[in-house]
Amino acid sequence: MPFPNVQLYRRPLHFIYLCDCSGSMQARGKIQALNQAIRASLPGMAGVARDNPEARLLVRVLTFADQARWHLAEPTPVEELEHRWSDLQAGGLTAMGQAMELLAAALDPAVMDQRALPPVLVLISDGAPTDDYDAGLAALLRQPWARKAVRLALAIGHDADEDDLQKFIGPVPSARSEAAGQLGEEEPGRRPLQANDAGTLARYIRWASTAVVGAASRPLSQLGALSGAESPLPLPDLPPTLIDPIDTSLIVW
């Protein structure tokens, strides 16, 4: 007797970029490097989605300058985005707090599929907020989906406010494991990642959009309690980011 044609339900995995598009991102090719890094990462990201058929990878992009706005508002399957990335433009201030509020609304349980996997949120900035960031972040972290999310932050150049980026990720990790009572290495991604050149930026974007997405795409049976608890997902190792000091052509931010 043939089995009925039953289609496997694919759990949504929301991957959301929060991109600083303030005027300082125009300097030294930073916005161009960010556009190129995201565009170049999309084929690999689509490959990860194909390799994880139980998850449906949906991408959105939120930008902030004088105001925060959705650059890509609809959750878009990465395979559709791969060939139609629309470049970000820079200019204005840094309304990062307003971006947190917009993100909070997008993660409201009323609009999220309750069977979704924990989202992956990637905050990218080269400066400091110019609005009420703490109030916006508080609104975001009141949302259960934001607290469950894998939250990563990427500092572009040395002028980025790493303290505010750390607030987005969460508390500074302890160097000592309370459970084991032994010294241990800090897990990658639990502090802001520092990108001071285009190559490092591209490697970190690729890591977040492929290695981290691959880890977050695992079936709930493998994620275990992480799918329902506010516990950090174990992240894969970071890529090497050494700068060749002999390369005088390298633009350092």
N, C-alpha and C positions, 0 to 999 in steps of 0.2 A: 504494500500500500504506500503510495508516494506521500512524502511529508508536504504539508502546506507551505507555500512560499512566504515564510516569515522573515521580515527584514530586521536585522540586529539594530537595537536602539544604540545610538552613539551619544555618549554623554558630552555635553558642551564643555569645552575648555576655553575660557575667555582670556585672551592675551591682550593687554592694553598698554600702549606706550603713552607716557605723559612727557611731552617734549617742550623744553624751554625754547621759545622762539622770540626772545627779547632782542633788543638791538645789539647787545654784546655778542650774540651768536653770529653776527655778520662779520666780525673781526677774524682775520687770519684763516678764513675758509672753514670755520667750524660748522656752519649750517650746511654747507656743501658736503663736508665730510660725513655729517650725520645722515643726510639724504642718501649718499652713496652707500654708507654702511648698512642702512635698513634695506635699501633696494637689493644690495648684493646678498643679504641674508635670506631673502624670501624663497629662493629655490631650495635651500637647505631646510628651511622651516616647512615648506610643502612636503619635502621628502620625509621629515619626521612625522608629519600628519598621515602620510600614506602608510608608514610603518606601524602606526598605532590606530588600527581600524576601530577600536572601541571608543575612541575620543573624536569629537568633531571640533577642530581647532578654529576659533573665530577671533579675528583681529579687529581692534579698534585703535584709533589714534586721537589723543586729546592734546591740544597745544595751549600754551599760555604766553601772552605778551601783555599788551595793555588790558586785554580781557582774555579769559579762558573760553575756548570754543572747541567743538568737535571737528577735527580735520577729516576723520572717517567715523561717522556717527553710528552707522549700522554695523552690527557684528557680522563681519565678512569672512567667509571661508578663505583660508590662506591661498588655496589653489586659484581662487578668482583674483586675488590681489597681486599675485606673482607678476603678472604682465601689465598691471595698470597702476603702479605706485605714482601718486601725485606729490611732487616735491613740496616740502615745507618752506615757508618764507619767514624771514626774521625782521623784527623792527618793533620798538616799543619797550614797555616796562616788563615786570615779571609777576604777573597775577597768579602765583602758585597756590595761594589760599583758595581763590575762586575755582581753580582746577580741581582741588580736593573736594569742593562742594559738588561740582558737576559729576565727579567720579562717584561720590557717595550716592547721588541720585540714580546713577546707572547700576549700582550694586544693591539697590533696595530689594529686599526679598520679594516684594510684590511684582517685580519685573524680571527676576532671575529664576531660571529653572532650578527647582530644588534638588534635582538629580545631577546637577552640574558638578564637575571637578573643581577643586579650589583654583581660583583665577591666578594668573601671573601678571603682576603689575610692575612696570619698569619706568621709574622716574629718572629723567635725564636733564641736567641743568649745568650752566656754567657760572651762575651767580647766586644772588640771594633774593628772597621774596620781597616784593614792594607793597604787599597788602597784608591782611590779617591771616597769615599762614597757620598759626596755632589754632584759631577758631575753625578754619577749613579742615585741618587735619583731624581735629576732635570730631567734627561732623562725619568725616570718613570712617574713623575708627569706631564709631557707634554702630556701624553696619556689620552684622555678623560675617558677611562674605568678605569684607575688607580684612577682618581679623584672621580669617582662615587663609587668606591669599598668600602666595609667595610674593613678597614685596622686595624689589631690588632697586638700588639707586646707583646712578653713574654720574660722577663729577667730571665735567669737561674742563680741563685746565685747573690752575691753582687758585682761581678766584671764586670757585664754587663754595657755597656755604655747606661744609660737610656736617656741621651740627644739625642743620635742618634736614639734610638728606638722611642722617642717622635717625632722626625722629620718625621719618617715614618708614624706615625699615623696622625699627623697634629698638628696645634697650640694647646698649652696648654689650656684646657677649662676654661672659666670664671666661677667663683663661683656665679655670679649674672646673672640672666636672663634679657637680654636687652629688650626683648619684654614685660615682665611682670613687670620689675623693682623691682623684689623681689628676696631675697636670695633663692637659691635652691640647692639641692644635685647634686654633679657631677655625670654624667652618667657613668655607668661601662664601662670599655674598652677604654675610651678616654685618658687614661694614660697607660704606660707599666704595665703589670701585673707582679708581683714579685713571682717567685717560688723558694723557698730555700730548698725544699726537694722533693722526688719523689712523695709523695702523693699529694702535692699541684700542682705539674706539671701535674699529671694525671687528677686532677679535672679541671684545666684550659683547657687542651686539650679537655676533654670531653665537657666542656661548649662551646668552640668555634666550635666544630665539630657537636654538636647536637642542643643546644639552639639557638646559633647564626645562624646556618644553617637553622633551622626551621623558624626563623624570616625572614631571607633573601629569603626563598622559597615561601613566600606568593604570591598570584596572584598580578599582577600589579595593579588591581583595588583596592586592599587593601594597596599596597605600595604607591599609589597615585603619587605625583610629584617626589618622591624619585627615581623612576626608570629613570627619565630623567635629574634630577637636581643634582648638587653636594651638596647634603644635607645629613647629617649623618642619617643612619638608627637607629631608637630607638632599643637599645640592651636590652636583658633580664638581670635580676639580676645575679650577680656573685654567684658562689657556696661558701659555708663557707670554710675557709682555715686555721682555727686555729690549731696550733701545740700543742700537748700535751707535756708540759715540763717534765712530769714524764717519758716519753718514751725515755730511754737512748739508745735504739737500733736505733733510727732515725738518718740517715745520713743527716746532714745539709750542704749545699754547701756554 
